[in-house]
Amino acid sequence: MSEPAKNVSPHIDRPELEALWMPFTHNRYFKKNPRLVSGAKGLYYTTPDGREILDALAGLWCCNAGHCHPKIVEAVKAQVDELDYAVAFQVHHPKAFELANRLTAAALGDFDHVFFTNSGSEAIDTCLKIAIAYHKARGDAGRFRLIGRAKGYHGVGFGGISVGGMTPNRKAFASTLVPGVDHLPHTHSLEHMAFTRGQPEWGAHLADELEQIVTLHDASTIAAVIVEPMQGSAGVIVPPVGYLERLREICDRHGILLIFDEVITGFGRLGELFSPNRFKVMPDIMGFAKGITSGMIPLGGALVRSHVYEAFMQGPEHLVEFFHGYTYSGHPVACAAGIAAMDVYAEEGLFDRARVLEPVLEDAMHSLRDEPNVIDIRNIGLAAAIELRPIDGQASVRAMKIFHHCFDAGVMLRYTGDILAVGPPTTIGEGDIARIVDTLREAIRAHA
């Protein structure tokens, strides 16, 4: 047995939990009220005491083919035996090229090249660096500004939190954020959108705020606009009809690159590989992660269209075109998992399955409309959120209590502020959806 942790905080009842500083977690509260999982299979986590927990959030929007899919597990095991690591600088390995070819062949349009990273945060910082370097490569180095959006979440790198619009993620680092960043307004309005099913009809005009930002800063200084097609971490904020199209038009008019953060929306969350398949709007760069390996091994990347890549492919061939990369870019085990996951998605028709189940999840979630303290429900694809009326002076407490109630009742979802979100694996069944919603209903009533 390991020795107990040293210097144990007086707040901790279980000293064996002390050493770990958990991310995005109220550490003192958690270590008094821990909820642990020790196994997973299919739709379920298993707790150390043997209880099964239905995973209503696909891990963290990532295990889109369910947990421990046997084909992905086997691919990972085989790759570890064959090649554990390969340097990505000046040397590489076949599976990185194989997965890149699979992705570019499956993506719509001329997304012809992939730059691999290890996570969504790294993917987005890579997208931002590509955008700025693209303009410089074309002799337009004055374009340095980046435009994000309020309530946006783009990971936790300095670039990601700078273009992101979540105040708690930014406030401790205000003096060190990337300069030259501005933000569009978010697109959520309780007044105009409450209880919308799918894309709201109101709100496309909010994209016109980009024209005001262009007027303020001058288009010649703006490199790129970055948005999540559907804002997942903010609580499933769905783009209004026509909104993404207007962003694309404005960017084209002013020579600005458009970046889509597809870290959550990719690989089946919207019933498609990526959001352009659904919304028919083509960005210039897409960042991805999470579902590429169904969460089994960390992997992310940036997909770029041909005009972006070709801007870098100038000058002497013996010189490095883009001074950027990671020790684990295109890691062999991650690429093996990604190839296997792509096979699973295709062979089992999981994107089609997500489209079939979308109205089932929509109807089930909207059946909670008249429950106590529910002020909004929104959904698209296999993603939905319930917004709750906060307890006076105790923001997020109501949602936290409902989250704990559901976990203890055998269903895991996610809460952010007073928003509860679900985003199950594409392998979910109608009966599982009914169980998620029944558990939510019971918990909402219990904490009214």
Secondary structure by P-SEA (a helix, b strand, c coil): cccccccccccccccccccccccccaaaaaaabbbbbccccccccccccccccccccccccccccccccaaaaaaaaaaaaccccccccccccaaaaaaaaaaaaaccccccbbbbbccaaaaaaaaaaaaaaaaaaaccccccbbbbbccccccccaaaaaaccccccccccccccccccccccccccccccccccccccccccccaaaaaaaaacccccccccccccccccccccccccaaaaaaaaaaaacbbbbbbccccccccccccccccccccccccbbbbccccccccccccbbbbcaaaaaaacccccccccccccccccccaaaaaaaaaaaaaaaaaaaaaaaaaaaaaaaaaaacccccccccccccccccbbbbbbccccccaaaaaaaaaaaaaacccccccccbbbbbccccccaaaaaaaaaaaaaaaaaac
